[in-house]
Amino acid sequence: MTSASGGDMTDSDTDNSQGDGKSLIARFYIDGAPDPAGRTLDEILSWDDEDLELCHDHIQWLFPLHEPSMFAMMHEVLTESDVELFSSSLAARTNMARTIARWRSFLGLGQPTDPHKWRDWAEDGDHNLLRITRSIRSIRLFGMEEEARALYEDVMQVSNERPGAISQHTLAYWHRAMQEPAMQPMRQNSGLVMPMAGIWRRFVDAMERMGAADMSDAERQEAEEK
């Protein structure tokens, strides 16, 4: 059996077949199975930067987490079994390495670096700041601590080169994503609130009170990755 990248599968990759209850996200990352929209990992990684920027429902598949997103409840959530499988699966870790390389290129943090790219996202309010938080923690859930640390240090270096452009709230979330136990929930912490998600929640509550809770498709898409 081969992975999405065409490499040979290890024994740990084949222990859980689809019939044995392997989750969809595991089949997506290990077996090359499509997501509910019919997209494979290979396909998403082949997108250009504009597609990665404008699409709002792929990031949960590239960087799955162990807890549901506030607005993306329909996406796969990693179980402890998934995390154990990914940590031991050569195919999963190889494919995550491919994902990291594409993500770093998108952010302008590949080799060589591209400051023109990171200047586009390195400012408060950009949705890619939330994606970075997700990616750091997700990489760690694959057991790839060194790769997560390298990404964390690079985005922190970007913040140092643009003082004041990225809020302390965002920097605190990046720090938590890197330093706290990988399976610890990101949404339970005293005194720290993810500003964009909180603002959106207040907006939705206000719309519901006004009897106008039906959001446009564009609004829903923008909210999905928060």
Secondary structure, 3 states (H helix, E strand, C coil): CECCCCCECCHHHHCCCHHHCCCHHHHHHHHCCCCCCCCCHHHHHCCCHHHHHHCCCCHHHHCCCCCCCCCCCCCCCCCHHHHHHHHHCHHHHHHHHHHHHHHHHHHCCCCCCCHHHHHHHCCCCCCHHHHHHHHHHHHHHCCCHHHHHHHHHHHHHHHHHCCCCCCHHHHHHHHHHHHCCCCCCCCCCCCCCCHHHHHHHHHHHHHHHCCCCCCCHHHHHHHHCC
